[in-house]
Amino acid sequence: MPDFVARYIGLAIFVFFAVIFKFIMTRTSHKQSEKKNKLIEDEREANFSRVHAIPDEVSYIPDITKLPLGEYNADEKKAATMQERALKAAERPMLRLDPPMSNIEIKRAFGATNLEIITNREENYENYIRALANWAAELIVLENYEDAEVILTTCVDMSALFFLPYSLLCDVYDKTGNKPALSSLRNRVSEKGIIKNNDMLFKKINDYIEAKLS
């Protein structure tokens, strides 16, 4: 093949792919622009949604009488501090939306003026679970597995959306040789839609349980 023909073919191929690339980039940019405009429109509509009362059924009031409250000695000061933090966290108003909702969905459902209230109470809910998990972690260090199990079971009942409570509870069952409880925990997690729909967390919990059972 003559050199000039090869050059023209090469140029034609280059132009062809350049046109295709430009088409793809233009189309992608157009789609991104459409998504952005839709998001802006959804946000605008949500901001003018009618205000509705936050239903009582999404509120959570902790029952601290079920927690293993104790008086700790000088060597257990950190556990005492964690217990105190958990009790303070329990005093804040809490709620849990199941399934979770985006800010736009919250504003559409309850009105824009309720967004801050709801997000703050959701955060209080998670902070309470974290405080409980941290308290249980200190009890595990002290080899107080019985009380730690009670606290961590509360975290599971509250459908914690982070890994720590589940891993700690698995550790408790592992240290106490309670294999049936590990299997039961796996079943309980599988029954909770809010956890099962969180693919990454659900897999992480199940993998940890399987490792303990093996």
CORDA-V661817 format. One record per pair of residues at least 12 apart in sequence whose ideal C-beta (glycine too) atoms are under 7 Angstrom apart, sorted by the first residue. I is the first residue (numbers start at 1). GAP is how many residues later the second one is. Records with the same first field share a line. If there is no record, write none. Layout:
I->GAP / GAP
//
This chain:
42->62
43->61
46->58 / 61 / 62 / 66
47->60 / 65
49->58 / 59 / 62 / 63
50->61
51->60 / 62 / 63
52->57 / 58 / 59
54->56 / 60 / 64
58->37 / 38 / 39
59->36
60->34 / 35 / 36 / 65
62->28 / 66
64->23 / 26
67->83 / 84
68->79 / 82 / 83
69->14
76->66
78->60
79->56 / 59 / 60 / 63
82->52 / 53 / 56
83->52
85->46
86->45 / 46 / 49
89->38 / 39 / 42
90->38
92->32
93->28 / 31
94->27 / 30 / 31 / 34
95->23 / 26 / 27 / 30
96->26 / 29
97->25
98->96
99->95 / 98
103->12
106->12
129->26 / 29 / 31 / 36
132->19 / 22 / 23
133->19 / 22 / 31 / 32 / 35
135->16
136->12 / 15 / 16 / 32
137->31
140->28 / 31 / 32
145->27 / 30 / 31
148->24
149->20 / 23
152->13 / 16 / 17 / 20
156->13 / 32
159->33 / 35 / 36
161->37 / 40
163->38 / 41 / 42
166->39 / 42
167->41
169->16
170->12 / 15 / 38 / 39 / 42
174->38
179->34
182->27 / 30 / 31
185->24
186->20 / 23
189->16
//
